[in-house]
Amino acid sequence: MNARLLPYVLILPVTVFLCIFFLYPFVLVAQQAFGSDTGWSLDNFRDVVSHWKFSISLWNTLLLAAVVVPVQLALSLLMATMVSKMKRGRDLVLYVWTIPLGISDLAAGIIWLAIFEQSGFLNSMMHGLGFIDAPMNFISYQNMTMVFIAIALAEIWRATAIMLVILVAGIGLIPKEYYEAAEVFGASPWKRFLKITLPLLRPSLQTALVLRVILAFEVFAVVAALGGTLFPVLMGETYSYQFDLSNSGAAAAIALIILAISIASTLVILRALRVPKGATI
Amino acid sequence: MKLRFELAGAVSGIAIVCSAVAAQADVLFWSTQARPAEEAQAMREVVLSGSDIAVDYQPNETGPWLTRLQAESQAGSGTIGLLGSLHGDFAALDPAMLAPLDDLGLAASSETFNELSKLGTDTMKYIPWMQASYVMAANKKALPYLPEGADIDALTYDQLIEWSANVQEGEGRPLFGFPAGPKGLKHRFFQGYLYPSYTDGVVRTFASAEAEAAWEKFLELWEHTNPASTNFSFMQEQLLSDDAWIVFDHTSRLAQAFNERPDDFVAFPAPAGPTGRGFMPVLAGLAIPATAADMESSKAVLDYMMQPETQIATLRATNFFPVVEVELPDDLPPAVQATGAAIATMSAAEDANPGLLPAGLGDQGGEFDRVFVDTFERIVLARQPIRAVLDDQKTRLNDIMQETGAPCWAPDAASEGPCPVE
């Protein structure tokens, strides 16, 4: 086979797959979002944006991402550095830390619900230890901070491993020589982390953040399990437009708004963490 | 070795043919009702086992139910033979998707139900299948707290509030339970119970001064409501777990409590307000999609479902009551006996103010419900001022009524043209 054609032939199956199962549905969704009885219009967008819950769910989604992602970033950096320093048992620790990745997000939500519920583990533990007389109701509309904390905790527990895996791979790629040289010049571990690990980890950080932030805007099942309708998020609104209200146009419109937010944040992250031209590891 | 492969090939070939034949012979009964595993099993093993034609009973959530039905309708051919769902779900469909059923000669004994089943056309688009309603239920431990002079079969909202307050005072925690969870049927309480009882209307009186008073009353009741109610969707669970002692819900969502511990709970009518004792029926129907592959078999199964014996078997399986005249046997499950008696007392009450199911809303039924759910979330959970919320939601409700052109239904006074929000 012609060597110039080969790469194209090799990516053809994936391209066809993506066109059929991603691009085509995407075009249909866009049609639904911008379509109406009278041709093209922005009615669907006007409808969803003017609903009283839209600004709340937008705010909740952004707030959750703003709180959860930095915590996860810090945690995964810490965990990745620890793992890469380990001589023995590294794989075992890594496996254990990535277990939450293998659990579906709805299951994760239900696990945390079992902890925070009125008859849940936390209540029975505190009751058993004599801290409280009667079971407390943590997840209720009267205690929105607690609802938020529960959701944030579940999200952190569930999705930190995604970033961890990428960062561990990235750290593994950094040549040992830099660290040895730094040690010779007497740099402290903190300094080495700041001046070597972080800058050289940029491409991995970029990938990890892009993935994580996009997932954060799509958060749904964990919130649905823990907060029900108490904590509306954009993806939950999409679901309720589609299935509770059978309003596909409005659901498509919110889905496109989520897409727009995701693209915007991806561009910001790519720009902020770009690797300067000509620079190599 | 070769022989073995050939054998294996032949066997799998036969298996495929067999399953294809089996799949063709069964009538697919695509339903949103009797979804819990035990109910679905009872439908398959008891209710449908007597049918001459094999039936494949598949219950599903409303979303997927609708999606498949619409896909088959758009494709112009389908495998669904029989549909079972609530009136509201059928009303949301394009009536042309359903085959006309007048030639079957089947109908409910209630003319109102038969009229609803036409979905605004001239012919019956579904056959009323079974009915239920919403009632109150209480743990017997709550009965000593009943306010003095109160008759549990003729409570008022004020007495209910006082009762719930007494329970909270005595037990140290609020024990009124309200299905305000994501899957809870709270909107039906507002549409069929609170509004008719306080405003003698639903749409016309949505933002009236009486409605304002109704919401204030509800806020009073909410003071004595278990705050975890926003996670409650099937009140039988909270009755059984002791998280709620006095509850409101759909009869089939209370059934498990009565069937498991019949001696611990009582069912009683919904309370009354200044304009009577509002209550609302639930109506499920059977329909045949226009794309059904084997119309004759589908109709035969539908006919079977409407036979008195099948209707009684369905009652046992689902806790939904028959819509045709039947003689009820004495050995019905405890839940059926308890809730059936409560419904009978409620309908026979002197101050009964029965409402109808929303009609003529088409695919805006979900939006209509959302107006009430949103109003609840804003007034009760977010504590926004009642007047402002009602005025704001009123415009949304008015848009829906204008868009669909739906005329008023009881207890609202009849209207010419779309029902106005006054």
Interface residues (C-beta under 8 A of the other chain):
Chain A: W52 K53 Q118 S119 A134 N137 I139 S140 Y141 Q142 A224 G228 T229 L230 Q242 F243 D244 L245 S246 N247
Chain B: E61 T62 G63 L66 A92 G172 R173 G181 P182 N226 P227 A228 T230 N231 S241 D243 D363 G366 E367 R370 D374 E377 R378 L381 D392
